[in-house]
Amino acid sequence: MDAKIIKTITNKVSQKFPEVLNVKPQVKKQPKPENSKGQNTPNFLLLYKTQAKNPKGKSIPRVVRVVVSPHGKIIKMTTSK
């Protein structure tokens, strides 16, 4: 995956989760589901692992998972609690 696309996605993700702004994501290819239609290129999974602070100020680990198309479109974004 292109570094420019990763930078753009990181900027979009950091709007919702500011603690991932300077985090380099782990990038993995995802196989296409068997029932998928359209092109045969796989999606990518970006994992941002960082620390967040709860309202009491305690630091907790956070993982933000972002599924992205090969063209850089965010398909799904989830986070750990």
C-alpha positions in Angstrom: 0.0 0.0 0.0 1.3 3.5 -0.9 2.7 5.6 1.9 0.7 8.7 0.6 -2.6 6.7 0.9 -1.7 5.6 4.4 -0.9 9.2 5.4 -4.3 10.3 4.1 -6.1 7.6 5.9 -4.2 8.3 9.2 -5.3 12.0 9.0 -9.0 10.9 8.5 -8.7 8.4 11.4 -7.1 11.0 13.7 -10.1 13.3 13.3 -12.1 10.7 15.3 -9.2 9.3 17.4 -6.6 12.1 17.9 -4.2 9.8 19.7 -3.3 7.9 16.5 -2.0 11.0 14.6 1.7 10.1 14.9 1.3 6.3 15.0 2.6 4.2 12.1 -0.1 1.5 11.4 0.6 -2.1 10.9 -0.7 -3.0 7.4 -2.0 -6.4 6.4 -3.8 -7.7 3.3 -7.2 -9.1 3.8 -8.6 -11.8 1.6 -11.8 -11.0 -0.3 -14.9 -12.7 1.1 -16.2 -15.6 -1.0 -19.5 -13.8 -1.7 -17.9 -10.5 -2.8 -18.7 -9.0 -6.1 -16.5 -6.8 -8.2 -12.8 -6.6 -8.5 -10.5 -9.3 -7.2 -8.0 -7.1 -5.4 -7.9 -7.6 -1.6 -8.7 -5.0 1.0 -6.2 -3.8 3.6 -6.4 -3.8 7.3 -4.6 -1.0 9.1 -4.0 -1.5 12.9 -3.2 1.5 15.0 -1.9 0.5 18.5 -1.7 3.4 21.0 -2.6 4.5 24.5 -5.6 6.6 25.4 -6.6 8.3 28.6 -10.0 7.7 30.3 -11.9 10.5 32.0 -10.1 9.8 35.3 -6.7 10.3 33.6 -5.7 6.6 33.6 -3.9 5.4 30.5 -5.5 2.5 28.7 -4.4 0.6 25.6 -6.4 1.3 22.4 -6.4 -0.5 19.0 -8.1 1.1 16.1 -8.8 -1.2 13.2 -9.5 0.3 9.7 -10.5 -1.7 6.7 -9.5 0.1 3.5 -10.0 -0.5 -0.2 -6.9 -0.6 -2.4 -7.8 2.9 -3.6 -7.8 4.3 -0.1 -11.5 4.4 0.7 -12.3 3.6 4.3 -14.8 0.7 4.4 -15.0 0.1 8.2 -13.5 1.5 11.3 -13.7 0.0 14.8 -11.9 0.4 18.1 -11.2 -1.5 21.3 -12.8 -0.2 24.5 
